[in-house]
Amino acid sequence: MTCEHVPSTPVAPRRSIELADEEALALLGSVSLGRIVFTRQALPTIRPVNHLLDNGDIVIRTHEGAALTSRTQKAGVPGVVVAYEADSIDPDTHLGWSVVVTGYARPVTDPGELIRYQSLLRPWVDRTMDCAIRIVPDLISGIRLAEAQPSRRV
């Protein structure tokens, strides 16, 4: 089997601009959908989820039987290392941003907080979501994809 070359739509050169942590978190908080990456049976697993940003922490809702929920609720486990990614990249211009947060995911156990998150964060799947997971960022990285500056010729 051979791969045929399919011409793509030309896109002008881009530059990648690193974002400060505060700007990266603000951008992440400006969208409601992201992807959580965690380990399941020693392999990386990615799930699309909706989220909210609460005092710098990322909060997602999940259900009792979810793989991530069961991993974070093990006795003696201080949390599970996860990565969380969200972005907004225009499919035509390829301009936008991407943010990745790495940190510990822990279950939200305070009943008042759970009720608050249930009112603020509506699941986008048709399933009971009675658990919440808080991701406390340890590492934050973000980039903005911008048009390249025209080169100056002397």
C-alpha positions in Angstrom: 0.0 0.0 0.0 1.4 3.4 -1.0 0.5 6.7 0.5 -0.6 9.2 -2.1 0.4 12.8 -1.7 -2.6 14.9 -1.1 -1.9 18.6 -1.5 -2.9 20.5 1.5 -4.1 24.1 1.7 -1.1 26.3 2.0 -0.7 27.9 5.4 1.6 30.9 6.0 4.5 30.2 8.4 3.7 30.3 12.1 5.6 31.1 15.2 5.1 29.6 18.6 5.0 32.0 21.5 5.3 30.6 25.0 2.7 31.8 27.4 3.1 32.9 31.0 1.3 30.6 33.5 -1.3 33.2 34.3 -2.2 33.8 30.7 -2.2 30.0 29.9 -4.7 29.4 32.8 -6.9 32.3 31.7 -7.1 30.8 28.2 -7.8 27.4 29.6 -10.6 28.9 31.7 -12.1 30.6 28.6 -13.1 27.2 27.0 -15.2 24.5 28.5 -13.9 21.4 26.7 -10.5 19.7 27.2 -8.8 16.3 27.3 -7.6 14.5 30.4 -4.7 12.1 30.1 -4.2 9.5 32.8 -2.7 6.0 33.1 -5.0 2.9 32.8 -3.4 -0.5 33.0 0.0 1.1 32.6 -0.9 2.8 29.3 -1.9 6.4 28.6 -5.6 7.0 28.3 -7.2 10.2 27.0 -10.8 11.3 27.6 -12.6 14.4 26.4 -14.3 16.2 29.3 -15.8 19.5 30.1 -14.3 21.5 32.9 -14.3 24.7 34.8 -11.4 26.7 36.4 -11.9 27.4 40.1 -9.2 29.4 41.9 -6.5 28.1 39.5 -7.6 24.4 39.8 -9.3 22.5 37.0 -12.5 20.7 38.0 -14.2 18.0 36.0 -17.3 15.9 36.8 -17.3 12.1 36.5 -19.2 9.1 37.6 -18.6 6.4 40.3 -17.5 3.7 37.9 -15.1 5.8 35.8 -11.5 4.6 35.5 -10.2 7.9 36.7 -12.6 8.1 39.6 -11.6 4.7 40.9 -7.9 5.5 40.6 -8.2 8.7 42.6 -10.3 7.1 45.4 -7.8 4.4 46.4 -6.9 4.4 50.1 -3.5 5.9 50.8 -3.1 7.5 47.4 -2.6 11.2 47.6 -3.8 11.7 44.0 -3.1 10.5 40.5 -0.7 12.3 38.2 -2.6 13.5 35.1 -2.2 15.9 32.2 -5.0 18.2 31.1 -5.0 19.8 27.7 -7.3 22.4 26.1 -6.9 24.5 23.0 -8.5 26.7 20.5 -6.9 26.5 17.1 -8.6 27.7 14.0 -8.9 24.8 11.5 -8.3 27.1 8.5 -5.6 29.6 9.6 -4.0 27.3 12.2 -3.8 30.2 14.5 -4.7 29.9 18.2 -3.4 28.5 21.4 -2.8 25.3 23.3 -2.4 24.8 27.1 -1.2 21.7 29.0 -1.4 21.4 32.7 0.2 18.5 34.6 -0.7 17.9 38.3 -2.4 15.7 40.8 -6.0 14.7 40.4 -7.9 14.2 43.6 -11.6 13.5 44.4 -13.7 16.4 45.7 -15.1 15.1 48.9 -16.7 18.2 50.5 -20.5 17.9 50.1 -20.9 21.6 49.7 -18.3 21.8 47.0 -19.8 18.8 45.2 -23.2 20.5 45.1 -21.6 23.8 43.9 -19.8 22.0 41.1 -22.9 20.1 40.1 -24.7 23.4 39.6 -21.8 25.1 37.7 -20.6 22.2 35.6 -23.2 20.4 33.4 -22.1 17.1 31.9 -22.4 16.9 28.2 -23.0 13.2 28.2 -26.3 11.6 29.2 -25.1 9.9 32.3 -25.3 10.6 36.1 -22.1 12.4 37.1 -22.1 12.4 40.9 -18.3 12.7 41.4 -15.9 15.6 40.8 -12.2 15.5 40.4 -9.9 18.5 41.1 -6.6 18.9 39.3 -4.1 21.0 41.1 -1.6 22.3 38.5 2.1 21.7 39.2 3.4 22.4 35.7 1.7 24.7 33.2 2.8 25.2 29.6 1.1 27.1 26.9 1.8 28.3 23.4 0.1 30.7 21.1 0.4 30.0 17.4 0.7 33.4 15.6 1.6 34.5 12.1 5.3 34.6 11.6 6.8 38.1 11.5 7.9 39.0 8.0 11.7 38.7 7.8 13.5 42.0 7.3 16.1 42.1 4.6 18.9 44.6 4.8 
